[in-house]
Amino acid sequence: MKAVAIQKFGGPEGLAVIDVPHPSPAAGQVLIATEAIGVGGVDAMILSGALAGYGYQEGHIPGGEIAGTVTAAGDGVDPSWVGRRVWAFTGEGGGYVEQAVAPASALVPLPADMSAADAVTLGSSGMVAHFALRHARFVPGESVLVRGAAGGIGVMAVQLAARDGAGAVAVTTSSAERGERLRKLGATHVLDRSGEGDDSAPAAYDVIIDIVAGAGMPSLFAKLNPNGRLVVVGAVAGFPPVDFGMELFAAFRKSLSFAVFSADSVPHDDRRAATAGLLAAAGHDVLESVVHEVLPLEQAATAHRKMAAGEVFGRLVLTPSGS
């Protein structure tokens, strides 16, 4: 079957379409005929080589979430999963394939009228945004800033903060057109990438959700209210300076909090329940799935070029040619 693997760390040109054997589900796993594959920032970080120290090596097949139909079940798995359409978290990767294995513990049934593309657009992005806001101890009435709001996690964080009663939802983004789209999703204030551009925006925030990190991350401490919380959920601009903690200590009297958040720290049952809730909410038009574009699996490199160029609003989705 066809798969896309990282042949060489670096840019999108390091991705290659290869042939791999058809997998079989081991005990506790299912086999899924893939209909849609989410393309995320973590895939780009793995491709860059930035996470090589975490065990990702050249030859790795990216892709942490898929949607499709279960075609086989391994030992110990309820056989009633076979034939059902599901969203699945594949774990350490392995999703850029025509058929994928996933733990049965990571499956969420799809609502009857939900497309596979919508499922992978809402799935992990929404789940990360949901738990990031919880990690930040967000409560209704507080002000929230989402930095880098046009990507999959950012789009979901804006919607969830607005839905759950934020007093203000400010966003940073790269263009007025994107800002208007984010307003329609719940943003109340639109800022440029430097955090300027809206004189009516709060001077500081109770919660900042940062998907960008990079060299500009330390400046966010100055944009927090006393007892404010900054939670970093991504690093699309790379890692922050090694001395970023000096900015936190400079604001010592404000009792600020800094945290990073990874969904790996959330128990499987909680992840699955949150994802099921998000898919159900989308089915009732409470949340919107923002699919930027659906591309064939063989065009994974094109998808990564679009991400690297900052062209994507929402989520890019790959689909095998036979789906």
C-alpha positions in Angstrom: 0.0 0.0 0.0 1.0 3.7 -0.4 2.5 5.6 2.5 4.4 8.9 2.9 7.6 8.8 4.9 10.3 11.2 6.0 13.3 10.2 3.9 15.4 13.2 5.0 14.9 15.7 7.8 14.4 19.3 6.7 11.7 20.8 4.4 8.8 19.3 2.5 11.1 17.9 -0.1 12.2 15.3 2.5 8.8 13.6 2.2 8.5 10.7 -0.2 5.7 8.4 -1.3 6.7 4.8 -0.7 5.2 1.3 -0.8 4.9 -0.6 2.5 3.4 -3.9 3.5 -0.3 -4.0 4.5 -0.4 -3.9 8.3 -2.3 -6.3 10.6 -3.7 -5.3 13.9 -1.9 -6.6 17.0 -3.7 -7.4 20.2 -5.6 -4.4 21.4 -5.5 -2.7 18.0 -7.8 -2.3 15.0 -7.1 -1.8 11.3 -8.7 1.2 9.6 -9.2 1.9 5.9 -8.1 5.5 6.0 -10.5 8.1 4.5 -8.9 11.3 6.0 -5.6 12.2 7.7 -5.0 15.3 9.7 -1.9 17.3 8.8 -0.6 19.1 11.9 2.2 21.4 13.2 3.7 18.5 15.1 4.2 16.6 11.8 6.1 19.7 10.5 8.3 19.7 13.6 9.1 16.0 13.2 9.9 16.6 9.5 12.2 19.4 10.4 14.3 17.2 12.7 13.6 19.3 15.7 12.2 16.3 17.6 14.9 13.8 16.6 16.0 13.8 20.3 12.6 12.4 21.2 13.1 9.3 19.1 11.8 10.4 15.7 14.2 9.2 13.0 14.4 9.5 9.3 12.1 6.8 7.8 9.3 7.8 10.2 5.7 7.9 8.8 4.0 11.0 10.2 0.3 11.4 11.0 -1.2 11.3 14.5 -4.9 11.2 13.6 -7.0 9.6 11.0 -10.7 8.9 10.3 -12.0 5.9 8.3 -13.7 2.5 8.6 -12.5 -0.3 10.9 -11.9 -3.4 8.7 -10.3 -5.8 11.2 -9.8 -6.2 15.0 -6.9 -7.7 16.9 -7.1 -10.1 19.8 -9.0 -8.7 22.8 -10.9 -6.1 20.8 -14.7 -6.0 20.6 -15.5 -7.3 17.1 -18.4 -4.9 16.9 -15.9 -2.2 16.0 -15.5 -3.8 12.5 -17.5 -1.9 9.9 -17.8 1.3 12.0 -16.6 4.7 10.9 -14.3 6.1 13.5 -11.9 8.9 14.4 -8.6 7.5 15.8 -5.5 8.8 17.4 -2.6 6.7 16.0 -0.1 7.5 18.7 3.4 8.2 17.6 2.6 8.6 14.0 1.9 6.1 11.2 -1.2 8.0 9.8 0.1 9.0 6.4 -1.0 5.7 4.9 -3.9 4.0 3.1 -4.5 1.6 5.9 -3.5 2.3 9.5 -3.5 0.5 12.8 -4.6 2.3 16.0 -5.3 1.3 19.6 -8.9 0.3 20.2 -8.7 2.5 23.3 -8.2 5.6 21.0 -11.3 5.2 18.9 -14.3 7.6 18.8 -17.3 6.6 16.6 -18.2 9.3 14.0 -21.6 10.9 14.1 -23.6 9.5 11.2 -23.6 12.6 9.1 -20.0 13.7 9.8 -17.4 13.5 7.0 -14.0 12.0 7.7 -12.3 15.4 6.8 -14.4 17.2 9.4 -13.5 14.6 12.0 -9.8 15.0 11.6 -10.2 18.8 11.5 -12.0 18.8 14.8 -10.4 15.9 16.5 -7.0 16.4 18.0 -7.0 20.2 17.4 -10.2 20.6 19.3 -9.1 18.2 22.0 -5.8 20.0 22.5 -7.5 23.4 22.7 -10.1 22.0 25.1 -7.5 20.7 27.6 -5.2 23.7 27.1 -7.9 26.0 28.3 -8.5 23.6 31.3 -4.8 23.5 31.9 -4.9 27.3 32.1 -7.7 27.1 34.7 -9.8 29.3 32.4 -13.2 30.3 33.8 -16.1 32.2 32.2 -15.7 36.0 32.2 -11.9 35.9 31.8 -10.1 37.5 28.9 -8.2 35.2 26.5 -5.5 35.8 23.8 -4.9 33.1 21.2 -1.5 33.7 19.6 -1.3 32.1 16.1 -5.1 31.7 15.9 -5.4 30.8 12.2 -4.1 27.2 12.5 -6.1 24.2 13.6 -5.6 24.5 17.3 -6.0 28.2 17.3 -9.3 28.1 15.4 -10.7 25.7 17.9 -9.3 27.6 20.9 -11.1 30.7 19.7 -14.4 28.9 19.3 -14.2 27.1 22.7 -13.2 30.2 24.6 -16.1 32.1 23.1 -18.5 29.3 23.6 -17.5 28.9 27.2 -18.1 32.5 28.1 -14.8 34.4 27.8 -15.2 38.1 28.5 -13.0 38.8 25.5 -11.3 36.7 22.9 -8.4 38.4 21.2 -6.3 36.8 18.4 -3.1 37.4 16.6 -3.0 36.7 12.9 -1.3 37.8 9.7 -4.0 39.5 7.7 -7.3 41.5 8.0 -9.0 38.8 6.0 -8.1 36.1 8.5 -9.1 38.4 11.3 -12.6 38.7 9.9 -12.9 35.0 9.6 -11.8 34.6 13.2 -14.4 37.2 14.3 -17.1 35.0 12.7 -15.8 32.2 14.9 -16.0 34.2 18.1 -13.0 36.5 18.3 -13.8 40.0 19.7 -10.4 41.6 19.0 -8.0 41.1 16.1 -4.3 41.9 16.5 -1.4 41.7 14.1 1.5 39.3 14.8 3.2 41.9 17.1 0.1 42.1 19.3 -1.0 45.5 18.0 -3.7 46.8 15.7 -6.8 47.1 17.8 -7.0 50.0 20.3 -10.1 48.6 21.9 -8.4 45.3 22.9 -7.5 44.6 26.5 -4.1 45.8 27.5 -3.5 42.4 29.2 -5.1 39.0 29.5 -6.0 36.4 32.1 -5.1 33.5 29.8 -2.8 33.3 26.8 -2.8 30.2 24.6 0.3 30.2 22.4 0.7 27.9 19.4 3.7 29.8 18.0 6.5 30.0 20.7 9.8 31.1 19.1 11.8 34.2 19.8 8.7 36.3 20.5 7.3 34.1 23.3 8.9 35.9 26.3 7.2 39.2 25.4 3.8 37.5 26.2 4.5 37.8 30.0 4.1 41.5 29.7 0.6 40.9 28.3 -0.7 39.0 31.3 -2.8 40.4 34.1 -1.8 39.7 37.7 -2.3 35.9 38.3 -2.4 35.5 34.5 -1.5 32.1 32.9 0.5 31.5 29.7 0.1 28.0 28.2 2.2 27.0 25.2 0.7 24.2 23.1 2.9 24.4 20.0 6.2 25.8 18.6 5.6 26.4 15.0 8.2 29.2 15.1 10.7 27.1 17.0 11.8 27.0 20.6 12.0 30.1 22.7 15.3 31.7 23.9 16.9 29.6 26.6 16.8 32.6 29.0 13.0 33.3 28.5 12.5 32.7 32.2 14.1 36.0 33.0 11.0 37.8 31.7 8.9 35.7 34.0 11.0 36.6 37.0 11.0 40.3 36.0 7.3 40.2 36.6 7.6 38.3 39.9 5.1 40.6 41.7 2.3 39.7 39.3 2.4 36.0 40.3 2.3 34.8 36.7 2.2 31.2 35.7 3.8 29.5 32.7 3.1 26.0 31.4 3.5 23.9 28.4 0.7 21.4 27.5 0.8 18.1 25.6 -2.2 15.9 25.1 0.1 13.0 26.0 -0.4 14.0 29.6 -4.2 13.4 29.4 -5.5 9.8 30.1 -6.9 8.0 27.0 -10.4 7.9 28.4 -10.5 11.6 29.0 -9.1 12.3 25.5 -11.7 10.1 23.9 -14.6 11.6 25.9 -13.5 15.1 25.0 -13.2 14.3 21.3 -16.6 12.6 21.3 -18.1 15.7 22.9 -16.4 18.0 20.3 -17.7 15.9 17.4 -21.2 15.9 18.8 -21.1 19.7 19.3 -20.1 20.1 15.7 -23.0 17.9 14.7 -25.3 20.3 16.5 -23.7 23.3 14.8 -22.2 24.5 18.1 -18.7 24.3 16.7 -17.5 24.7 13.2 -15.0 22.5 11.3 -12.7 24.7 9.3 -11.1 22.6 6.5 -8.6 24.6 4.5 -8.2 22.1 1.7 -8.3 18.3 1.1 -5.4 17.0 -0.9 -4.4 13.5 -2.1 -2.1 11.5 0.2 0.6 11.7 -2.6 0.6 15.5 -2.2 1.7 15.5 1.4 4.8 17.5 0.5 2.5 20.1 -1.1 0.5 20.3 2.1 3.6 20.9 4.1 4.7 23.6 1.7 1.4 25.4 2.2 1.9 25.2 6.0 5.4 26.4 5.8 4.3 29.4 3.6 1.6 30.4 6.2 -1.1 29.8 3.6 -3.4 27.6 5.8 -6.5 28.8 7.7 -7.8 25.9 9.7 -6.7 22.4 8.9 -5.2 20.6 5.9 -6.4 17.1 5.2 -4.9 14.3 3.2 -7.0 11.5 1.7 -5.9 8.3 0.0 -6.8 8.2 -3.7 -9.2 5.2 -3.2 -11.2 6.9 -0.4 
